[in-house]
Amino acid sequence: MGIIKPLPDLLISQIAAGEVVERPASVLKELLENSLDAGATRIDVQLEEGGVRLIRVVDDGGGIAPDDLPLALARHATSKIASLADLEQVGSYGFRGEALASIASVARVSITSRHASQSHAHRLRSDADKAEPAALAGGTVIEVADLYFNTPARRKFLKTEATEFAHCDEVMRRMALARPDVAFTLAHNGSAKRRLASADFSRRARDIIGEDFFPHARPLDATAGPLRLSGLAALPAYSRSGRDEQYFFVNGRFVRDKLLTHAARQAWADILHGARHPAYVLFLELDPAGVDVNVHPAKTEVRFRDARGIHQFVFHALQRTLATPLSSAESREEAAPAASAYTPSAFSYARQSGLGVGEPAARPYLEFARAAFSDSGIAVPPAPTPVATDGAAPLLGYAIAQLHGVYILAQNDAGLVLVDMHAAHERILYEKLKQSLDAGPPATQALLVPLLISASEAEMATASEQNEALGQLGFAIAAAGPRELAVRALPALLAGGNAVDLVRSLLRDLAEHPASRVVETRRNELLATMACHGAVRAHRLLSLPEMNALLRQMEATERADQCNHGRPTWVQLSMAELDRLFMRGR
């Protein structure tokens, strides 16, 4: 007698349940997807004991006909696909037809539903053979009770009630973000936890993620042929210690895809500290035939036919959004506080800078001594900046003082701006260095007298071995003795920086990587090192023209909100915030 035997149907369903029903949140996800596929506009969820004791989902969707109720609990029975062609272009959340059957194999399930064509509802229990009449105005009610009642070993792997509820709540958050047009409510142990009315995406995102996210979020809507990427991407000032606020949807389905995550991470790489994580809510739309959603039982993983093209599209779309200069009209509108009634004095800058009363405050540099920038690395415009006809100050305003040689204090229409001058100048130099290198060999400045630097044997060897790479970066460095290097030229952008520290840091970086990788994967890291050492240092006193020149350059620079290490370069304190500090109006 053979030892290979067919498995019983119940055991087959229980094995499938091990893949589909990981925890109560897995059950809730499947039920919510069924409700949305049924056209529901309102979904109410009730949980008990974190969803282990009870998960009850009520929707106002199209309902299920009485004859179809038994099939709803049968394995591999579905109304959503009928052929391989349908499977290759899935447009619904569910399609396998195994979720309810798997859930019913490890829990007590009942379905009460009224189809629009029926005069009354019908109820079917997972332990019954046929449906019975029931009372329900419309839609469907599914109850899943006593999860894992017949597989107690699986129940031992569940976490605490609070943890399981948190996972269920996260599932609700994802669904609610994907479908802001649908109203959701969530209750736990008889207590209401969420009430989300039907709304537009902006309102729904505020309800789910919170108001703190929005001052740092930039809207995104990019298209390329059949591809579209939309949503919100937060600047690094709102970076997180974990990935708790990363929501990526593909054709409305929440996914955790390594390719998309990598593309997003690369887009933030230039502006985000390595230990921090970006925050975003992004929606990728494409032809369903271009993505395979039948990769994992939980349907949170996908596979793209043109993976490289998708990666590049997502990366560049995000990078362009995050790189938008501060001076762009869209960025300025987003950064400005709503309905600000405060207008700063038209002569505040004039009094601070020494201009005569009656001269416009919008003349930021004028005939001040432009030679003051000869060693700061910040260029002063040779002519006055045109005065805005509406009298509005630039986004970062006009400098009024410097604090301890570290921060620039500026006044704009909203209130007070604080700028970390080193961090800001570092970003400006970094972006200019990248642009310069992209355009060809960087402009260099020959030194009238070579700069002599004492060097170790390792530094001497690196300077010799990496001579070509150093030349590509704008340096001319040669041995001047057994333990001495002569620096004969520097990149013009960094001529005002600390050349000794800059060269030492650069040699140290080059020693760790072969020259063949300098202009490829390591290029930006080397340029960041160069920018850091070329930027104005803390405790360096700047004149008002220098400070204002720095502010104007920030407004015209991509990614100027953060330095190369992911730290913010400026913050805004509104008049309302300042008034609260001094308890004005109370």
C-alpha positions in Angstrom: 0.0 0.0 0.0 1.3 3.4 -0.9 2.3 6.0 1.7 1.3 9.0 -0.4 -2.3 10.0 0.4 -4.4 13.1 -0.5 -4.9 15.5 2.3 -8.4 16.1 3.8 -10.0 19.3 2.6 -10.0 20.8 6.2 -6.3 20.2 6.6 -5.7 21.8 3.2 -7.6 24.9 4.3 -5.7 25.0 7.6 -2.4 24.8 5.8 -3.5 27.6 3.5 -4.6 29.5 6.6 -1.0 29.4 7.9 -0.1 31.6 4.9 -3.1 33.9 4.8 -4.2 34.1 8.4 -1.0 35.2 10.2 -2.9 37.1 12.9 -6.2 39.0 13.4 -4.9 41.9 11.3 -4.5 39.4 8.4 -8.2 38.5 8.7 -9.3 42.1 8.9 -7.3 43.0 5.7 -9.0 40.2 3.7 -12.5 41.3 4.9 -11.9 45.0 4.2 -10.7 44.1 0.7 -13.8 42.1 0.1 -16.0 45.0 1.2 -14.1 47.5 -1.1 -14.4 45.1 -4.0 -18.1 44.9 -3.3 -18.4 48.7 -3.9 -18.8 49.7 -0.2 -18.9 53.4 0.6 -19.0 52.9 4.4 -17.3 50.2 6.4 -17.7 49.7 10.2 -15.3 47.4 12.1 -15.8 46.1 15.6 -13.1 44.2 17.4 -12.9 42.3 20.7 -9.7 41.3 22.5 -7.5 42.6 19.7 -9.6 40.8 17.1 -8.9 37.3 18.6 -12.3 37.0 20.2 -14.3 38.8 17.4 -13.8 40.7 14.2 -17.1 42.1 12.8 -17.1 44.0 9.5 -20.3 45.7 8.3 -20.4 47.3 4.8 -23.0 48.8 2.5 -21.7 47.1 -0.6 -23.7 45.2 -3.3 -24.2 42.1 -1.1 -24.1 38.4 -1.9 -27.0 36.4 -3.5 -28.3 33.5 -1.4 -27.1 30.9 -3.9 -23.6 32.3 -3.8 -23.2 32.3 0.0 -22.0 28.6 0.2 -19.5 29.3 -2.5 -18.1 32.3 -0.6 -16.8 29.9 2.0 -15.6 27.3 -0.6 -11.9 27.1 -1.6 -10.8 28.8 -4.8 -14.3 30.1 -5.6 -14.4 33.8 -6.7 -16.3 36.2 -8.9 -13.3 38.3 -9.7 -11.4 36.3 -12.3 -12.4 33.5 -14.7 -9.3 33.1 -16.9 -5.5 33.5 -17.1 -6.0 36.7 -18.9 -8.1 38.1 -16.0 -5.3 37.0 -13.6 -2.7 38.9 -15.6 -4.7 42.1 -15.3 -6.2 41.9 -11.9 -8.0 45.2 -11.0 -9.6 44.0 -7.7 -8.1 43.6 -4.2 -9.0 39.9 -3.9 -8.9 37.3 -6.6 -7.7 33.9 -5.3 -11.0 32.9 -3.6 -9.3 31.2 -0.7 -9.3 33.8 2.1 -12.7 33.2 3.5 -12.3 29.4 3.3 -9.0 29.6 5.1 -10.4 31.9 7.8 -13.4 29.6 8.3 -11.0 26.6 8.8 -9.5 28.3 11.9 -12.4 30.4 13.3 -16.1 30.5 13.6 -17.4 32.5 10.6 -20.9 33.8 9.8 -21.9 35.8 6.7 -25.1 37.8 6.6 -25.8 39.5 3.3 -28.6 41.0 1.3 -28.2 41.3 -2.4 -30.0 44.2 -4.1 -32.2 41.8 -6.0 -33.5 40.1 -2.8 -36.4 41.0 -0.6 -34.5 40.0 2.5 -31.1 38.9 3.7 -29.7 35.5 4.3 -27.2 34.2 6.9 -24.7 31.3 6.5 -22.5 29.9 9.2 -19.3 28.1 8.5 -20.6 25.0 10.4 -24.0 24.9 8.6 -24.9 23.4 5.3 -27.2 26.1 3.9 -28.2 29.7 4.5 -31.2 30.8 6.5 -33.3 34.0 6.3 -32.1 37.0 8.3 -32.8 40.6 8.9 -30.5 43.2 7.2 -31.3 46.4 5.3 -28.5 45.9 2.8 -24.8 45.1 2.3 -22.9 42.4 4.2 -22.0 41.6 7.7 -19.1 39.1 8.3 -18.3 37.9 11.8 -15.1 36.0 12.6 -15.1 34.7 16.2 -12.7 32.7 18.3 -9.7 32.8 16.0 -7.6 29.6 16.2 -10.1 27.9 18.5 -9.3 24.6 16.8 -5.6 25.2 16.4 -4.4 26.3 19.9 -0.8 26.0 19.0 -1.1 28.8 16.5 -2.9 31.0 19.1 0.2 30.8 21.4 2.1 32.8 18.8 -0.1 35.8 19.0 1.0 38.8 21.0 -0.8 40.8 23.6 -4.2 42.2 23.0 -2.8 45.8 22.6 -0.3 44.6 20.1 -2.8 42.7 18.0 -5.2 45.7 18.0 -2.3 48.0 16.9 -1.7 45.7 13.9 -5.5 45.8 13.1 -5.5 49.6 13.4 -2.5 49.8 11.0 -4.4 47.7 8.4 -7.3 50.2 8.8 -5.0 53.1 8.3 -3.6 51.7 5.1 -7.0 51.0 3.6 -8.3 54.4 4.6 -5.4 56.1 2.9 -6.0 54.1 -0.2 -9.7 54.9 -0.3 -10.4 58.4 1.1 -13.8 58.3 -0.6 -15.0 55.5 1.8 -16.0 56.2 5.3 -14.5 54.0 8.0 -15.2 53.5 11.7 -13.2 51.3 14.1 -14.3 50.2 17.6 -12.4 48.0 20.1 -14.0 46.3 23.1 -17.0 48.6 22.7 -14.9 51.8 22.6 -14.8 53.9 19.4 -11.2 54.3 18.2 -11.5 55.9 14.7 -14.2 57.7 12.8 -13.2 58.7 9.3 -15.8 60.4 7.2 -15.5 60.3 3.4 -13.1 63.0 2.4 -10.5 64.1 -0.2 -7.0 62.7 0.0 -5.5 65.7 1.9 -8.1 65.5 4.7 -7.8 61.8 4.9 -4.0 62.0 5.1 -4.2 64.6 7.9 -6.6 62.3 9.8 -4.4 59.3 9.5 -0.8 60.7 9.7 -1.4 63.8 11.7 -1.0 67.5 11.3 2.8 67.5 12.1 3.5 65.7 8.8 2.0 68.4 6.6 4.3 71.4 7.1 7.2 69.3 5.8 5.3 67.5 3.0 5.7 68.3 -0.6 3.0 67.3 -3.1 4.0 65.1 -6.0 2.3 64.3 -9.3 4.5 63.0 -12.1 3.7 61.0 -15.2 5.7 59.2 -17.8 3.7 57.4 -20.5 1.4 54.9 -18.7 3.1 55.5 -15.3 1.9 58.0 -12.7 3.3 58.7 -9.2 1.4 61.0 -6.9 1.1 61.7 -3.2 3.1 63.4 -0.5 6.8 63.2 0.3 8.2 64.7 3.5 11.4 66.7 3.7 14.2 65.3 5.9 13.2 67.6 8.8 10.4 65.2 9.4 12.5 62.0 9.1 11.7 59.1 11.4 13.6 56.6 13.5 11.6 53.8 11.8 9.6 53.0 8.7 6.3 53.6 10.5 5.2 56.4 8.1 6.1 54.9 4.7 3.0 54.1 2.7 3.4 52.9 -0.9 0.4 51.9 -3.0 0.5 50.2 -6.4 -2.8 50.6 -8.2 -4.5 51.2 -4.8 -2.9 48.2 -3.1 -0.6 48.7 -0.2 2.7 47.0 -0.9 6.1 46.4 0.7 8.3 46.2 -2.3 12.1 46.2 -2.1 12.5 47.9 -5.5 10.2 50.8 -4.6 11.7 51.1 -1.2 15.2 51.2 -2.7 14.2 53.9 -5.2 12.7 56.0 -2.5 15.7 55.6 -0.2 18.0 56.6 -3.1 16.0 59.8 -3.7 16.5 60.8 -0.1 20.1 59.6 0.1 21.6 63.1 -0.6 19.6 64.8 2.1 18.9 62.3 4.8 21.1 61.1 7.7 21.9 57.4 7.3 20.2 56.4 10.6 16.9 58.1 9.7 14.0 57.0 7.5 11.9 59.2 5.1 8.1 59.6 5.5 5.8 59.5 2.5 2.4 58.5 1.1 2.8 57.5 -2.5 0.6 56.1 -5.2 2.0 54.4 -8.2 -0.5 53.8 -11.0 0.3 51.6 -14.1 -1.3 49.2 -16.5 -2.3 46.1 -14.4 -0.7 43.9 -17.0 2.6 45.5 -16.0 2.6 44.2 -12.5 2.2 40.8 -11.0 0.3 40.9 -7.7 0.1 37.1 -7.5 3.5 36.8 -5.8 2.7 36.3 -2.1 -0.4 34.9 -0.3 -0.7 38.2 1.7 -0.5 40.2 -1.6 1.8 42.8 -0.1 4.6 41.9 -2.5 4.5 42.5 -6.3 6.7 42.0 -9.3 7.1 44.5 -12.1 7.7 43.5 -15.7 9.9 46.5 -16.3 11.5 46.7 -12.9 14.4 49.0 -13.9 12.1 51.4 -15.7 9.8 51.6 -12.6 12.8 52.1 -10.3 14.2 55.0 -12.4 10.8 56.6 -12.8 10.1 56.6 -9.0 13.6 57.7 -8.1 13.7 60.7 -10.5 10.2 61.8 -9.7 10.9 61.9 -6.0 14.3 63.4 -6.5 12.9 66.3 -8.6 10.2 66.9 -5.9 12.7 67.0 -3.0 15.2 69.1 -5.0 12.8 71.9 -5.7 14.5 75.2 -4.8 13.0 77.3 -2.0 12.4 80.2 -4.4 10.0 78.3 -6.6 6.5 79.7 -6.4 5.0 76.4 -5.3 7.5 75.9 -2.5 6.9 79.4 -1.3 3.2 79.0 -1.2 3.5 75.8 0.8 5.9 77.3 3.3 4.0 80.5 3.9 1.6 80.3 6.8 -2.1 80.5 6.0 -3.9 83.8 6.5 -1.0 85.6 8.2 -2.2 89.0 9.2 1.2 90.2 10.3 3.2 92.5 8.1 6.7 93.4 9.2 7.9 97.0 9.3 9.0 98.2 5.8 12.0 99.8 7.4 13.2 97.1 9.8 16.0 96.0 7.6 16.8 99.6 6.6 17.4 100.5 10.3 19.6 97.5 10.9 21.7 97.9 7.8 22.3 101.6 8.0 20.2 102.6 5.0 18.5 105.9 5.3 14.9 106.1 6.4 12.7 106.1 3.3 14.9 103.8 1.3 13.3 100.4 0.5 14.1 97.5 2.7 14.2 95.2 -0.3 17.7 96.6 -1.3 19.6 93.8 0.4 23.2 94.5 -0.6 23.6 97.8 -2.6 26.8 99.6 -2.2 28.2 97.8 0.8 31.8 96.7 0.6 31.6 93.7 -1.8 35.2 92.9 -0.9 33.9 91.6 2.4 33.4 88.3 0.7 36.9 87.8 -0.5 37.6 85.0 2.0 34.1 83.8 2.9 33.3 81.9 -0.3 29.9 83.7 -0.6 29.6 85.8 -3.7 27.9 89.2 -3.4 25.8 90.3 -6.4 27.5 93.3 -8.2 24.2 95.1 -8.6 21.1 95.7 -6.4 18.5 93.0 -6.4 15.2 94.2 -8.0 12.6 95.4 -5.6 9.4 93.2 -5.5 6.5 95.3 -6.7 4.2 93.8 -4.0 6.6 94.7 -1.2 6.7 91.1 -0.1 10.0 89.9 1.5 11.7 86.8 0.0 10.9 83.5 1.5 13.9 83.6 3.9 13.5 87.3 4.5 16.4 89.8 5.2 19.1 89.3 7.7 18.9 91.4 10.9 21.7 89.9 13.1 24.1 87.0 13.7 23.9 84.9 16.9 27.2 83.8 18.4 28.7 83.4 15.0 26.6 80.4 14.3 23.1 81.4 13.3 21.7 84.0 11.1 18.5 85.8 12.2 16.3 87.0 9.5 12.9 88.6 9.2 10.3 87.6 6.6 6.6 88.2 6.2 5.7 85.3 8.5 8.0 86.2 11.4 11.6 85.1 12.4 13.8 82.8 10.3 16.8 81.1 12.0 19.6 79.8 9.6 22.5 77.5 10.5 25.0 79.3 8.3 27.6 76.5 8.0 24.9 73.9 7.2 23.3 76.2 4.6 26.6 77.1 2.9 27.6 73.5 2.9 24.5 72.5 0.9 25.1 75.4 -1.5 28.7 74.4 -2.2 27.7 70.7 -2.5 25.1 71.4 -5.2 27.4 73.7 -7.1 30.2 71.1 -7.0 27.8 68.5 -8.4 26.7 70.8 -11.2 30.3 71.8 -11.9 31.4 68.2 -12.2 28.4 67.2 -14.3 29.3 70.0 -16.8 32.8 68.8 -17.3 36.2 69.3 -15.5 35.7 71.7 -12.6 37.0 75.2 -12.7 40.3 75.4 -10.7 42.2 78.2 -9.0 45.9 78.0 -9.2 47.7 79.1 -6.0 50.4 81.8 -6.5 52.4 80.1 -3.7 51.9 76.3 -3.5 50.5 75.2 -0.1 52.9 72.8 1.6 51.4 70.1 3.8 53.3 67.6 5.9 52.1 64.1 5.1 52.3 60.5 6.4 53.6 57.7 4.2 50.1 56.6 3.6 49.0 60.1 2.5 52.0 60.4 0.2 51.1 57.0 -1.4 47.5 57.9 -1.8 48.3 61.3 -3.4 50.5 59.5 -6.0 48.2 56.5 -6.7 45.0 58.7 -6.9 46.6 61.6 -8.8 44.1 61.1 -11.7 41.1 61.0 -9.4 42.3 64.2 -7.6 42.7 65.9 -11.0 39.1 65.0 -11.9 37.9 66.7 -8.7 39.9 69.9 -9.4 43.1 69.4 -7.4 46.7 69.6 -8.4 48.8 67.9 -5.7 52.3 66.6 -6.1 55.1 65.4 -3.8 57.4 68.2 -2.6 59.6 66.0 -0.5 59.8 62.6 1.3 57.0 63.7 3.7 55.6 66.8 2.1 52.8 67.5 -0.4 52.5 70.6 -2.5 49.0 71.8 -3.3 49.2 73.9 -6.5 45.5 74.2 -7.4 42.1 73.8 -5.8 38.5 73.8 -7.1 37.6 77.4 -7.5 34.4 77.0 -5.4 36.5 75.9 -2.4 39.4 78.4 -2.7 38.2 80.2 0.5 38.0 77.1 2.7 40.5 75.4 5.0 42.7 73.7 2.3 44.8 71.7 4.7 41.9 69.9 6.4 40.1 69.5 3.0 43.1 67.8 1.4 43.7 65.5 4.4 40.0 64.4 4.5 39.9 63.9 0.8 43.1 61.7 0.9 41.6 59.7 3.7 38.4 59.0 1.8 40.3 58.1 -1.4 42.5 55.7 0.5 39.5 53.6 1.4 38.2 53.1 -2.2 39.8 52.4 -5.6 40.1 55.2 -8.0 37.9 53.5 -10.5 34.9 54.1 -8.2 35.6 57.7 -7.5 33.5 59.2 -10.3 30.8 56.6 -9.8 29.4 55.4 -6.5 31.7 57.5 -4.3 31.5 60.8 -6.2 28.8 62.4 -4.2 30.4 61.3 -0.9 33.7 62.9 -1.9 32.0 66.1 -3.0 30.1 66.2 0.4 33.4 66.0 2.2 34.8 68.8 0.0 31.7 71.0 0.6 31.9 70.5 4.4 35.4 71.7 4.6 34.8 74.5 2.1 31.8 76.0 3.9 32.1 78.9 6.3 32.8 77.7 9.8 31.0 78.4 13.0 32.0 81.5 14.9 32.8 83.2 11.7 31.5 86.8 11.8 29.6 87.7 8.6 28.4 91.2 7.5 24.8 91.8 6.7 25.5 91.7 2.9 27.2 88.3 3.4 24.3 87.0 5.4 21.8 88.2 2.8 23.8 86.8 -0.1 23.7 83.5 1.7 19.9 83.7 2.1 19.4 84.5 -1.6 21.7 81.6 -2.6 19.7 79.2 -0.3 16.5 80.2 -2.0 17.9 79.4 -5.4 19.6 76.1 -4.4 18.1 72.6 -4.7 17.6 70.7 -1.5 18.5 73.8 0.5 16.3 72.7 3.4 19.0 70.3 4.6 22.7 70.1 4.8 24.7 67.1 3.3 24.3 65.2 6.6 20.5 65.5 6.7 20.3 68.3 9.3 17.9 71.1 8.7 19.5 74.4 7.5 16.7 76.7 8.7 13.6 76.9 10.7 10.6 79.4 10.7 9.1 80.9 13.9 5.8 82.5 13.1 4.5 85.6 14.8 1.9 83.4 16.4 4.5 81.1 17.9 6.5 84.1 19.2 3.4 85.6 20.7 2.7 82.4 22.5 6.3 82.4 23.9 5.6 85.8 25.4 2.0 85.1 26.3 0.8 88.0 24.2 -2.9 88.3 23.8 -3.7 86.3 26.9 
